[in-house]
Amino acid sequence: MQTGKLRVYLGAAAGVGATFAMLDEACRRSERGTKVVIGCVETHGRSKTTALLRQLDHSLTLAQTLDVPCIVASNPGIVLVDDLGRHQNNNPAAPFHWEIVQQILDAGIDVLATANIQHLASLADHVSDIIGLAPDGFIPDRFLLDAQQVELVDATPEAIRRRIAHGNVFGPDDLRPQDADLFNSDAFAKLRLISLEWMASHIANRTNESHDFRERVVVGLNSNTDVPSLLRRAARIAARSHASLICLYVSDPLHESEASDIDNIRHEVHVLGGTFHELSGNDFLSSLANFAKVENATQIIIETPHIPLWEQLVRRHSLENFTDKLTGIDLHIVHTPKVRLRKTATYFASSISKQRQAFGFLFGTLSLGLLTTILTLNRPSLSVTTSLSLFLLAVVSTTAIGGVVPGLIAAFSAPFLVNWFLIPPYQTLRINNGENILELAVFVSVTTIVSIFVSQTSRRSIEAKRAWNEASTLASLSEPTPSDPLDNILKLLVKTFKLELVTIVDTNDEQHQTIAIAGDASTEGNRKPVFVSPISEGIVLTAYGDSMSADDYRVLQVFIGHLAKAIEQRHLREIALAADALERADELRTAILRSVSHDLRSPLASIKASVSTLRQTDVTWSEDTQQEFLSSIESETDRLTSIVTNLLDLSRLESGAMQPAIRAVSLEEVVPSVVHYFGLNHTNLNLELPADIEDVAVDPALLERIISNLLDNAFKWAPRQSTVTIRAHQSGNYAQIHFIDHGPGISQEHKQLVRQPFHRVGDKSQNGGLGLGLAIADRLVESMNGRLELRDTPGGGLTSVVLLPIYRRFIA
């Protein structure tokens, strides 16, 4: 069903004339013959607004309550709804008017509506600062962005004050001081300015929405961000820049966020007209920078970062590193009222897995402990230099296994162990020999340098392996794929990133229909997703498994591009298949009409003529003549029954409704019964059925139909005095039944054509027909895992061969 059209009259505040403008347009449409239904209109006692309302010749008025079933049942041309940002019946527990209007639009009904700028979700904070009062409702920006037309209703402060003085805005009993104050202050002018700016950005977005040069604003969020305030600020910046809003939430793998919090943020982003992405990473700013590069962002918006003092003293803090990566991207740092301490990025963030780091800690502890024990037992025979060399080997090994963090801990632990156990005086930290102090200092320096170099080498090795994996993955994606590559791409995604589960869900459907899934489905309810990203409008990709680094996002975007293409191809294939089915159905209907127009009318005409003749009272017919007429009626009725039966069978076969009940059947059980019927009408019928043929896997009722159709076809085309033969034998895993006639036969180029419904080559059969016999037989044989072959009869004619699977081999 086509969605209805929405036209919204937008005002800076109540009283500017949005309701009057909506009713004025409704009156014009009513005069043109449109049926106007008043869903919910509030006049507030304004005389001119009330007068316009009375002009409408409406069939339904609902003063306060929007009853969607009642509105749909009235079959209106257009529905009027006042104040989209207000709750139904002013009940906070009831749905908003805009939510009910969406249901009306989904029913295919057009709507005229009004809205106040203060109810727009992205402007809620700004309006609250201006008027000192939080709005009592909200309208998602996306809802107005999807409207076919938004018209700004504006009025100057002087004009509003004149309306108030004349009693055209507030009634005597409705005027509240705070309402009048709004129009006598600078607040109304600011609201007008906001309205004009929003309308200008809305027009610009409509103008540029089909172009690629629109700016892209990325807002970065994590668990320490003041989300509502930052999101609304970002939405306003995006609106002023005519940009698309993209939200990235970076979750800390060590501190999982509540799923409900993520859902609330996703909903808030959707309300503001943006797209939501979720990524797991231990470095928020690095993840955001890499994401912004992949998304070709032009602006980034973040909350004011808190940099600890120790981090500023030890190294360049993360914000400086972050800005170095933002080539060509503008950075907005928003100061929010509530700045909370954020978890800083780990300085020694490593590409090495946590399991490997844990093993490095374990190895370092055991190796240093064992080495200390052995050297302590042999310290009279070993020098301090030798001991330090052995400890250096243990530290380097620990670094190579677990990375820089276990390595540095081992590097600083080893000198204390050597000093305590191996340098006299023992079990103290005093050192009597200055040479030993120098040796320990050199050891700490060397182990630290070596640990860092080994860690960097290990990290570069891992990065090189990742780059190789990326290259091989991209190569795999570029390889030729089957007609529907979606499942293969998902499997490759799971394999590439070692994920547990990947799902693609269509959120456009209220039931959130799963399009494709790969991995262990039981993971979905037990773990939080590590990656959530939209593929296209309403299609969302969700991944479960271990944390993914920001560097992985580039390859993920390639996967998303291929998935979007695969989903689109699947959709186009479904459309093509549906169109092909419709085309085949149309061809079938055309052929039926063509054939039925003659072949059904002919027996009906014969029956009608015979019955009319018998009912004549002015002529006395002899007994023989009456029997002849009755015989004609009977034969034509049988012919008509055969035609209708074939049409019904073809319809069931084409729709897939006919399901054979396959069992073991002996040919001696089926063939003779059909031959017996035909033998009564044709003496020139020969049957050769050996007794050694094994049972076949068929539906006996359908096999009778096949034999009957092929015999009927053979007798129609065979010369009068010739013999039709049925000959059966077993060949390998199939039993073959040959139907042999000596008629005109079928040329090689027509043998495939006659398998199609309503095709009769030459139309020279004696009794005519719809051309369904071979078509139905062919489809029935195919439904029972057999096949029908059309061969030439030696000496002239057609041999129809039915190959049926042997039951013993069929079940093996």
Residue pairs with C-beta under 8 A, 6 or more apart in sequence:
1 106
1 107
1 108
2 108
3 105
3 106
3 108
4 104
4 105
4 106
4 107
4 108
4 109
4 110
4 111
5 105
5 110
5 111
5 148
5 149
6 101
6 105
6 110
6 111
6 113
6 146
6 147
6 148
6 149
7 25
7 110
7 111
7 112
7 113
7 147
7 148
7 149
7 150
7 151
8 84
8 113
8 114
8 115
8 144
8 147
8 149
8 150
8 151
9 18
9 19
9 21
9 22
9 112
9 113
9 114
9 115
9 151
9 153
10 18
10 114
10 115
10 116
10 117
10 144
10 150
10 151
10 152
10 153
10 195
10 199
11 17
11 18
11 114
11 115
11 116
11 117
11 152
11 153
11 154
11 195
12 116
12 117
12 154
12 188
12 191
12 192
12 194
12 195
13 116
13 117
13 118
13 182
13 183
13 188
13 191
14 44
14 116
14 179
15 160
15 163
15 164
15 169
15 170
15 179
15 183
16 153
16 154
16 155
16 160
17 153
17 155
18 114
18 115
18 116
18 153
19 41
19 42
19 43
19 49
19 82
19 114
20 46
20 48
20 49
20 52
21 114
21 151
21 153
22 41
22 80
22 82
22 112
22 113
22 114
23 41
23 49
23 52
23 53
23 56
23 80
24 52
25 112
26 36
26 56
26 78
26 80
26 112
27 52
27 55
27 56
29 36
29 77
29 78
30 36
30 55
30 56
30 57
30 58
34 77
34 78
35 58
35 59
35 74
35 75
35 76
35 77
35 78
36 56
36 57
36 58
36 76
36 77
36 78
36 79
36 80
37 58
37 59
37 60
37 71
37 74
37 76
37 78
37 79
37 80
38 53
38 56
38 58
38 60
38 61
38 62
38 79
38 80
39 62
39 66
39 71
39 79
39 80
39 81
39 104
40 62
40 63
40 64
40 65
40 66
40 80
40 81
40 82
40 83
40 97
41 53
41 63
41 80
41 81
41 82
42 82
42 83
43 49
43 50
43 53
44 169
44 170
44 171
44 174
45 170
45 171
45 173
45 174
46 168
46 169
46 171
47 167
47 168
48 168
59 74
59 76
60 70
60 71
60 74
60 76
62 70
62 71
64 88
64 89
65 88
65 89
66 81
66 88
66 97
66 100
66 101
66 104
68 100
68 103
68 104
68 107
71 79
71 104
71 109
72 104
72 107
72 109
76 109
77 110
78 109
78 110
78 111
78 112
79 104
79 109
79 110
79 111
79 112
80 111
80 112
80 113
81 97
81 100
81 101
81 104
81 111
81 112
81 113
81 114
82 97
82 113
82 114
83 97
83 114
83 115
83 116
84 96
84 97
84 98
84 101
84 113
84 114
84 115
84 119
84 139
84 143
85 96
85 97
85 98
85 115
85 116
85 118
85 119
85 135
85 136
85 137
85 138
85 139
86 96
86 97
86 136
86 137
87 93
87 94
87 95
87 96
87 97
87 137
88 94
88 95
88 96
88 97
88 100
96 137
96 138
96 139
97 113
98 113
98 115
98 139
98 140
98 143
101 111
101 113
102 143
104 111
105 111
115 139
115 144
117 123
117 127
117 191
117 194
117 195
117 198
118 124
118 127
118 131
118 135
118 191
119 135
119 137
119 138
119 139
120 138
120 139
120 141
120 144
120 198
121 138
121 139
121 140
121 141
121 232
121 235
121 268
121 271
121 272
122 141
122 232
122 235
122 236
122 239
122 272
122 273
123 194
123 198
123 232
123 236
124 134
124 135
124 138
124 232
125 228
125 229
125 232
125 233
126 194
126 232
126 236
127 135
127 191
127 194
128 134
128 135
130 187
130 190
130 191
130 194
131 182
131 187
131 191
138 271
140 270
140 271
140 272
140 273
141 235
141 239
141 271
141 272
141 273
142 270
142 271
142 272
142 273
144 150
144 202
145 202
145 205
145 273
150 199
150 202
152 195
152 196
152 199
154 192
154 195
154 196
155 163
157 183
157 184
157 188
157 189
160 169
160 183
160 188
161 183
161 184
163 169
164 170
164 175
164 180
164 183
170 176
170 179
170 180
182 188
197 239
197 240
198 239
201 239
201 240
201 242
202 239
204 242
205 239
205 242
208 214
208 242
214 242
214 243
214 244
215 238
215 241
215 242
215 243
215 244
215 298
215 299
216 243
216 244
216 246
216 295
216 296
216 297
216 298
216 299
217 234
217 237
217 238
217 241
217 243
217 244
217 245
217 246
217 297
217 298
217 299
217 300
217 301
218 246
218 247
218 248
218 288
218 291
218 292
218 295
218 297
218 299
218 300
218 301
219 230
219 231
219 234
219 245
219 246
219 247
219 248
219 274
219 300
219 301
219 302
220 248
220 250
220 284
220 285
220 288
220 300
220 301
220 302
221 227
221 230
221 231
221 247
221 248
221 249
221 250
221 265
222 249
222 250
222 251
222 252
222 284
222 342
223 251
223 252
223 255
223 257
223 261
223 343
224 340
224 341
224 342
224 343
225 303
226 303
226 336
226 337
226 338
226 339
226 340
227 265
227 268
228 268
229 336
229 337
230 301
230 302
230 303
230 334
230 336
231 247
231 265
231 268
231 269
231 272
232 272
233 301
233 334
234 245
234 247
234 301
234 334
235 245
235 272
235 273
235 274
237 243
237 299
237 301
237 332
238 244
238 245
238 274
241 298
241 299
243 298
243 299
244 274
244 275
245 269
245 272
245 273
245 274
245 275
246 274
246 275
246 277
246 295
246 297
247 265
247 269
247 274
247 275
247 276
247 277
248 277
248 278
248 279
248 287
248 288
248 291
249 257
249 262
249 265
249 276
249 277
249 278
249 279
250 279
250 280
250 281
250 284
250 287
250 288
251 257
251 262
251 278
251 279
251 280
251 281
251 528
251 530
252 280
252 281
252 282
252 343
253 280
253 281
253 282
253 530
253 547
254 282
255 343
256 528
257 528
259 528
262 278
265 276
266 276
266 532
269 275
269 276
270 276
275 534
276 532
276 534
277 291
277 532
277 533
277 534
278 529
278 531
278 532
278 533
279 287
279 291
279 530
279 531
279 548
279 550
279 553
280 530
280 531
280 547
280 548
281 287
281 547
281 548
281 549
281 550
282 345
282 346
282 349
282 547
283 318
283 345
283 346
283 349
283 550
284 342
284 345
285 302
285 305
285 318
285 319
285 321
285 322
285 345
286 318
286 321
286 322
286 325
286 345
286 550
287 549
287 550
287 553
288 300
288 302
288 322
288 550
289 322
289 325
289 326
289 550
290 325
290 550
290 551
290 553
290 554
291 297
291 550
291 553
292 300
292 326
292 329
293 325
294 553
294 554
294 557
295 557
297 329
298 328
298 329
298 330
299 329
299 330
299 331
299 332
300 326
300 329
300 330
300 331
300 332
301 332
301 334
302 331
302 332
302 333
302 334
303 333
303 334
303 335
303 336
303 339
304 333
304 334
304 335
304 336
304 339
305 318
305 319
305 333
305 342
306 339
306 340
306 341
306 342
307 317
307 318
307 319
307 344
308 344
311 317
311 318
311 344
311 347
314 347
315 347
318 344
318 345
323 331
348 403
348 404
348 405
350 357
350 403
350 404
350 405
350 455
350 459
351 459
351 462
351 463
351 466
351 549
352 360
352 402
352 403
352 458
352 459
352 462
356 401
356 402
356 403
357 402
357 403
357 405
357 406
358 402
359 401
359 402
360 398
360 399
360 401
360 402
360 403
360 405
360 406
360 407
361 402
361 406
361 409
363 397
363 398
363 401
363 402
363 406
364 394
364 395
364 398
364 402
364 406
364 407
364 409
364 410
364 413
367 394
367 397
367 398
368 391
368 394
368 410
368 413
368 414
368 417
371 390
371 391
371 394
372 417
372 421
375 382
375 387
375 390
375 421
375 422
376 421
376 422
379 387
379 421
379 422
382 422
384 418
384 422
384 423
384 436
384 439
385 439
387 418
387 422
388 414
388 418
388 439
388 440
388 443
391 414
391 417
391 418
391 443
391 447
392 414
392 443
392 446
392 447
392 450
394 410
394 414
395 407
395 410
395 411
395 414
395 447
395 450
395 451
396 407
396 447
396 450
396 451
396 454
398 406
398 407
398 410
399 406
399 407
399 408
399 410
399 411
399 450
399 451
399 454
399 455
399 458
400 407
400 454
400 458
403 455
403 458
403 459
404 451
404 452
404 454
404 455
407 447
407 451
407 454
407 455
408 448
408 451
410 447
410 451
411 444
411 447
411 448
411 451
412 444
414 443
414 447
415 440
415 443
415 444
416 429
418 440
418 443
419 429
419 431
419 436
419 440
420 426
420 427
420 428
420 429
421 427
423 431
423 433
423 436
424 432
425 432
431 437
431 440
466 551
469 496
470 554
470 555
473 492
473 496
473 555
473 558
474 555
474 558
476 492
477 489
477 492
477 558
477 559
477 562
481 488
481 489
481 566
482 488
483 573
484 566
484 569
484 570
484 573
485 562
485 566
485 569
486 504
486 515
486 516
486 563
486 566
486 567
486 570
487 516
487 518
489 559
489 562
489 563
489 566
490 502
490 504
490 516
490 517
490 518
490 563
491 518
492 559
493 499
493 502
493 518
493 543
493 559
494 500
494 501
494 502
494 518
494 519
496 555
496 559
497 543
497 545
497 548
497 552
497 556
498 545
498 546
499 519
499 530
499 543
499 544
499 545
499 546
500 519
500 520
500 523
500 527
500 544
500 545
501 517
501 518
501 519
501 520
501 521
501 523
501 524
501 543
501 544
501 545
502 517
502 518
502 519
502 541
502 542
502 543
502 544
503 514
503 516
503 517
503 524
503 541
503 542
504 514
504 515
504 516
504 517
504 535
504 539
504 540
504 541
504 542
504 563
504 567
505 512
505 513
505 514
505 515
505 539
505 540
505 542
506 512
506 513
506 514
506 515
506 538
506 539
507 538
507 539
507 540
508 537
508 538
508 539
515 539
515 567
519 544
523 544
523 545
524 544
527 544
528 544
529 542
529 543
529 544
530 543
530 544
530 545
530 546
530 547
530 548
531 541
531 542
531 543
531 548
531 556
532 540
532 541
532 542
532 543
533 540
533 541
533 556
533 560
534 540
534 541
535 541
535 560
535 563
535 564
535 567
536 564
536 567
536 568
539 564
539 567
541 560
541 563
548 556
584 654
585 654
588 650
588 654
588 757
591 757
591 758
592 647
592 758
594 758
595 758
595 770
595 771
596 647
596 770
599 643
599 768
599 769
599 770
600 640
600 643
602 768
603 636
603 637
603 639
603 640
603 643
604 636
604 640
606 632
606 633
606 636
607 632
607 633
607 636
607 637
607 640
610 629
610 630
610 632
610 633
610 636
611 633
613 621
613 629
614 621
614 626
614 629
614 630
621 629
639 767
643 769
643 770
646 770
646 772
646 773
646 776
647 770
647 772
649 658
649 705
649 772
649 776
649 780
650 757
650 772
650 775
650 776
650 779
652 658
653 776
653 779
653 780
653 783
658 702
658 783
659 783
660 698
660 699
660 702
660 780
660 783
660 784
661 699
662 697
662 698
662 699
662 784
662 785
662 810
663 697
663 698
663 699
663 700
663 807
664 695
664 696
664 697
664 807
665 695
665 696
665 697
665 698
665 700
665 703
665 807
666 693
666 695
666 696
667 689
667 693
667 696
667 728
667 735
667 737
668 689
668 691
669 700
670 700
670 703
670 704
670 707
671 687
671 689
671 707
671 726
671 728
671 737
672 687
672 689
673 704
674 704
674 707
674 708
674 711
675 685
675 687
675 707
675 711
675 726
677 708
678 685
678 708
678 711
678 712
678 715
679 685
682 715
682 724
684 721
684 722
684 723
684 724
685 711
685 723
685 724
685 725
685 726
686 723
686 724
686 725
686 726
687 725
687 726
688 725
688 726
688 727
688 728
689 726
689 728
690 728
690 729
690 730
692 730
693 728
693 729
693 730
693 735
694 730
694 735
694 806
694 807
694 808
695 806
695 807
695 808
696 703
696 735
696 804
696 805
696 806
696 807
697 784
697 785
697 804
697 805
697 806
697 807
697 810
697 811
698 784
698 786
698 804
699 784
702 780
702 783
702 784
703 784
703 804
705 776
705 777
705 780
706 777
706 780
706 781
706 802
707 726
707 737
709 773
709 774
709 776
709 777
710 739
710 773
710 774
710 777
710 800
710 802
711 724
711 726
711 739
712 773
713 739
713 773
713 774
713 777
713 800
714 724
714 739
714 740
714 741
714 743
714 798
714 800
715 724
715 741
716 765
716 766
716 767
716 769
717 741
717 743
717 744
717 764
717 765
717 798
718 724
718 741
718 742
718 743
718 797
719 742
719 743
722 741
722 742
722 743
723 742
724 739
724 740
724 741
725 738
725 739
725 740
726 737
726 738
726 739
726 740
727 737
727 738
727 740
728 735
728 736
728 737
728 738
729 735
729 736
730 736
730 806
733 805
733 806
733 809
734 786
734 803
734 804
734 805
734 806
735 803
735 804
735 806
736 801
736 802
736 803
736 804
737 801
737 802
737 804
738 799
738 800
738 801
739 799
739 800
739 801
739 802
740 793
740 797
740 799
741 793
741 797
741 798
741 799
742 793
742 795
742 796
742 797
743 796
743 797
743 798
744 762
744 764
744 796
744 797
745 792
745 793
745 796
745 797
745 798
746 754
746 761
746 790
746 798
747 761
750 761
751 790
753 759
753 761
754 760
754 761
754 771
754 774
754 775
754 790
755 774
755 775
755 778
755 788
755 790
756 775
757 770
757 771
757 772
757 775
758 770
758 771
758 772
758 775
759 771
759 775
760 769
760 771
774 788
774 790
774 800
777 788
777 800
777 802
778 788
781 787
781 788
781 802
781 803
781 804
782 788
784 804
784 805
785 805
785 810
786 802
786 803
786 804
786 805
787 803
788 800
788 801
788 802
788 803
789 800
789 801
789 803
790 798
790 799
790 800
790 801
791 798
791 799
791 800
791 801
792 798
792 799
793 799
